[in-house]
Amino acid sequence: MGNLDFKVDVETIRASAAAIDGLEAAAKSEALSELGDLQTTGSSSLDHALGAFGETWSAEMEGLAEQNSEKADGLRLCARTYADADDSAAEDILGAGR
């Protein structure tokens, strides 16, 4: 077999989770609150379309935020698992030398 060099950068995984959290915060700040003002256009059809769009947009943004949160949580768990495994291996190696 060839040289197997396996390395995980736990800090990069943690930074990725933090970046996803930042995306979620940005998405929440992009709510279409201005649609409420636009829903009085004088056209009931346009007002209805704007209202439906606003509801759909909000629901989709909420769903994406939830998916992002789940992915960030998974990355944090991954980083913690790698760090714990690395700590355990180091303890085993250092303990074996005593």
Secondary structure, DSSP 8 states (H G I E B T S, - for coil): ---------HHHHHHHHHHHHHHHHHHHHT--THHHHHT-SS-HHHHHHHHHHHHHHHHHHHHHHHHHHHHHHHHHHHHHHHHHHHHHHHHHHHHHT-
